Amino acid sequence: MARHIVLIPAAGGGARFGSAVPKQYAPLAGVPVLARTLARLHEALAPDGMFVALSPDDLHFDRMAGRPPGVAALRCGGVTRAATVRNALAALASSCADDDWILVHDAARPCVPRDALARLVEHLRDGDTGGLLAVPVADTLKRSDHDADAPHAVATVPRAGLWQAQTPQMFRYGVLRRAFEDESALACTDEAQAVEALGLAPRLVRGSPANLKITYPEDMALAAAILAAQAAEETAR
């Protein structure tokens, strides 16, 4: 029977976040972001394994409070997210079968709703490839010129058929491993892009606007509000 393995690439420094510590370790309502992310996936999915891919010189993970039991560290982080994922897949080669499911999730997405996670697993469980959480683009999209200081809109991009990718992105281990064997995968910004390069079509599963990715310091207040609202909703049930 295929297993469900969570993989969280967490080797980045979070340069855009502008913190003294990488954003995945910044406190979110008193608990590190990464610990909250791990707890949400552990509680909602009860996966067969959880792995965090870290920078080899990470000094924070081992002393991070609040992480669930059974989470293993892979100190195989690369220069980019894609390189980290490829290194982690190689490290898992001896413990994963080709038909096992790998759920790759951003360390800085601690608010992913439980029902979205359940929907992802349910919709993909009988497939051979996999897919990802995503939401249809609702806003009007503008293409800018290349003036970084004073950008101007030069075109409106049709939004029909466009989706905003989220995580987790869930694929068979064998599919992901094959996708990342190609050097071009190192330029991909998510796992689905690497899988698409194989000629496969990952399934889009409706995600949620609540599945916020923390990128800037001001995102922390919004994430805290989302978590509080989710907790209140669960208490009321």
C-alpha positions as CSV (number, residue, x, y, z in Angstrom):
1,M,0.0,0.0,0.0
2,A,1.4,3.4,-0.9
3,R,2.5,5.6,2.0
4,H,2.2,9.3,2.4
5,I,5.5,11.1,3.2
6,V,5.7,14.8,4.0
7,L,8.8,16.7,2.8
8,I,9.4,20.3,3.8
9,P,12.2,22.1,2.1
10,A,13.4,24.6,4.8
11,A,17.0,25.4,3.8
12,G,16.3,29.0,2.7
13,G,17.4,32.1,4.5
14,G,14.3,34.2,3.9
15,A,16.1,37.2,2.6
16,R,12.9,39.1,1.7
17,F,11.6,38.6,5.2
18,G,14.4,40.7,6.7
19,S,14.7,38.9,10.0
20,A,17.6,38.0,12.2
21,V,16.6,34.4,11.9
22,P,15.2,32.6,8.8
23,K,11.5,33.2,8.5
24,Q,10.6,29.5,9.2
25,Y,11.9,30.0,12.7
26,A,10.3,33.4,13.4
27,P,7.7,33.3,16.2
28,L,4.1,33.2,15.0
29,A,1.8,33.7,18.0
30,G,4.7,32.5,20.2
31,V,5.5,29.3,18.2
32,P,8.0,29.1,15.4
33,V,6.4,29.1,11.9
34,L,8.0,25.8,11.0
35,A,6.7,24.1,14.1
36,R,3.2,25.3,13.4
37,T,3.5,24.0,9.8
38,L,4.7,20.6,10.9
39,A,2.0,20.4,13.6
40,R,-0.8,21.2,11.1
41,L,0.4,18.5,8.6
42,H,0.9,16.0,11.4
43,E,-2.5,16.5,12.9
44,A,-4.4,16.7,9.6
45,L,-2.7,14.0,7.6
46,A,-1.2,11.5,10.1
47,P,1.5,10.8,7.5
48,D,3.7,7.8,7.4
49,G,6.8,9.9,7.6
50,M,7.8,13.6,7.9
51,F,11.1,15.0,6.7
52,V,12.5,18.5,6.8
53,A,15.3,19.3,4.4
54,L,17.7,21.8,6.1
55,S,20.8,23.7,5.3
56,P,23.9,21.7,6.5
57,D,24.8,24.6,8.8
58,D,21.3,25.1,10.3
59,L,21.6,25.8,14.0
60,H,17.9,26.3,14.8
61,F,16.0,23.1,14.1
62,D,17.4,20.9,16.8
63,R,16.4,23.3,19.5
64,M,13.1,24.3,18.0
65,A,10.2,23.8,20.4
66,G,6.8,22.7,19.4
67,R,7.6,20.3,16.6
68,P,5.6,17.0,16.6
69,P,7.4,13.7,17.3
70,G,8.9,11.6,14.5
71,V,10.1,14.5,12.3
72,A,13.5,13.7,10.8
73,A,16.0,16.2,9.6
74,L,17.8,15.8,6.2
75,R,20.8,18.2,6.2
76,C,20.9,18.3,2.4
77,G,19.8,21.8,1.5
78,G,21.0,23.3,-1.8
79,V,21.3,26.8,-3.1
80,T,17.7,26.8,-4.4
81,R,14.5,25.2,-3.3
82,A,14.6,22.9,-6.4
83,A,18.2,21.8,-5.5
84,T,17.0,21.1,-1.9
85,V,14.1,19.0,-3.1
86,R,16.3,17.0,-5.5
87,N,18.9,16.3,-2.8
88,A,16.1,15.3,-0.4
89,L,14.6,12.9,-2.9
90,A,18.0,11.3,-3.4
91,A,18.4,11.0,0.4
92,L,15.0,9.2,0.6
93,A,15.8,6.7,-2.2
94,S,16.4,3.8,0.1
95,S,13.3,4.3,2.1
96,C,10.7,5.2,-0.5
97,A,8.9,3.0,-3.2
98,D,8.1,4.5,-6.5
99,D,4.4,4.5,-5.8
100,D,4.7,6.2,-2.4
101,W,3.2,9.7,-2.3
102,I,5.5,12.6,-1.5
103,L,3.7,15.8,-0.2
104,V,6.1,18.7,-0.7
105,H,5.0,21.7,1.4
106,D,6.4,25.2,2.0
107,A,7.8,25.7,5.5
108,A,6.2,29.1,5.6
109,R,2.6,27.9,4.9
110,P,1.4,27.2,8.5
111,C,-2.3,27.9,7.8
112,V,-3.2,25.3,5.2
113,P,-6.7,24.3,6.0
114,R,-7.4,20.7,7.1
115,D,-10.2,20.3,4.6
116,A,-7.9,21.4,1.7
117,L,-5.4,18.7,2.8
118,A,-8.1,16.1,2.9
119,R,-9.4,17.1,-0.5
120,L,-5.9,16.9,-2.0
121,V,-5.3,13.3,-0.7
122,E,-8.9,12.2,-1.7
123,H,-8.7,13.6,-5.2
124,L,-5.3,12.2,-6.0
125,R,-5.2,8.9,-4.3
126,D,-6.1,6.7,-7.3
127,G,-3.9,8.5,-9.8
128,D,-0.5,7.7,-11.2
129,T,1.0,11.1,-11.2
130,G,-0.3,13.6,-8.7
131,G,-1.2,17.2,-8.4
132,L,-1.3,20.3,-6.2
133,L,-3.5,22.7,-4.3
134,A,-4.2,25.8,-6.3
135,V,-6.8,28.6,-6.5
136,P,-8.1,30.2,-9.7
137,V,-6.8,33.7,-10.3
138,A,-9.5,36.2,-9.4
139,D,-7.8,39.6,-9.8
140,T,-6.9,41.4,-13.0
141,L,-3.3,40.8,-13.9
142,K,-1.0,43.5,-15.3
143,R,2.4,43.0,-17.0
144,S,4.9,45.7,-16.1
145,D,7.8,47.3,-17.8
146,H,11.2,46.7,-16.4
147,D,11.5,49.8,-14.4
148,A,12.1,48.5,-10.9
149,D,11.9,52.0,-9.2
150,A,8.7,53.3,-11.0
151,P,7.0,50.4,-12.8
152,H,4.2,51.0,-15.3
153,A,1.5,48.7,-16.6
154,V,2.1,47.9,-20.2
155,A,-0.4,45.1,-20.8
156,T,-3.3,43.3,-19.1
157,V,-2.9,39.5,-19.0
158,P,-6.0,37.4,-19.6
159,R,-6.7,35.5,-16.4
160,A,-9.0,32.8,-17.9
161,G,-7.6,29.4,-17.1
162,L,-4.9,30.8,-14.7
163,W,-4.4,29.3,-11.3
164,Q,-2.2,30.3,-8.4
165,A,-0.1,27.4,-7.3
166,Q,0.0,26.5,-3.6
167,T,1.4,23.6,-1.6
168,P,1.3,20.8,-0.7
169,Q,2.2,19.4,-4.1
170,M,1.7,15.7,-4.0
171,F,3.3,13.3,-6.5
172,R,4.4,9.7,-6.7
173,Y,8.0,9.3,-5.5
174,G,9.0,7.7,-8.8
175,V,7.5,10.6,-10.8
176,L,9.2,13.3,-8.7
177,R,12.6,11.5,-8.7
178,R,12.5,11.2,-12.5
179,A,11.5,14.8,-12.9
180,F,14.4,16.0,-10.9
181,E,17.0,13.9,-12.6
182,D,16.9,16.5,-15.4
183,E,19.2,19.4,-14.8
184,S,16.5,21.8,-16.1
185,A,14.5,21.0,-13.0
186,L,16.8,23.1,-11.0
187,A,15.4,26.2,-12.6
188,C,11.8,25.2,-11.7
189,T,10.0,27.2,-9.1
190,D,7.8,24.3,-7.9
191,E,7.5,20.6,-8.2
192,A,4.6,20.7,-10.6
193,Q,6.7,22.6,-13.2
194,A,9.3,19.9,-13.1
195,V,6.7,17.2,-13.5
196,E,5.1,19.1,-16.4
197,A,8.5,19.0,-18.2
198,L,8.0,15.2,-18.3
199,G,4.9,15.7,-20.5
200,L,2.6,15.0,-17.6
201,A,-0.4,17.1,-16.4
202,P,-0.6,17.5,-12.6
203,R,-4.2,17.8,-11.4
204,L,-5.3,21.1,-9.9
205,V,-7.1,20.6,-6.6
206,R,-9.0,23.6,-5.2
207,G,-7.0,25.1,-2.4
208,S,-7.9,28.1,-0.1
209,P,-7.0,31.8,0.2
210,A,-6.3,30.9,3.8
211,N,-3.3,28.9,2.7
212,L,-1.0,32.0,3.0
213,K,2.7,31.8,2.3
214,I,4.5,34.0,4.7
215,T,7.0,36.1,2.7
216,Y,7.2,39.6,4.4
217,P,7.1,40.6,8.1
218,E,3.6,42.1,7.6
219,D,2.3,38.6,6.7
220,M,2.8,37.4,10.2
221,A,-0.1,39.4,11.6
222,L,-2.4,38.0,8.9
223,A,-1.2,34.5,9.5
224,A,-1.9,34.9,13.2
225,A,-5.4,36.1,12.5
226,I,-6.1,33.2,10.1
227,L,-4.8,30.7,12.7
228,A,-7.0,32.3,15.4
229,A,-10.1,32.2,13.2
230,Q,-9.4,28.5,12.3
231,A,-9.0,27.6,16.0
232,A,-12.3,29.4,16.9
233,E,-14.1,27.6,14.1
234,E,-12.9,24.2,15.3
235,T,-13.9,25.0,18.9
236,A,-17.4,25.9,17.8
237,R,-17.9,22.6,16.0
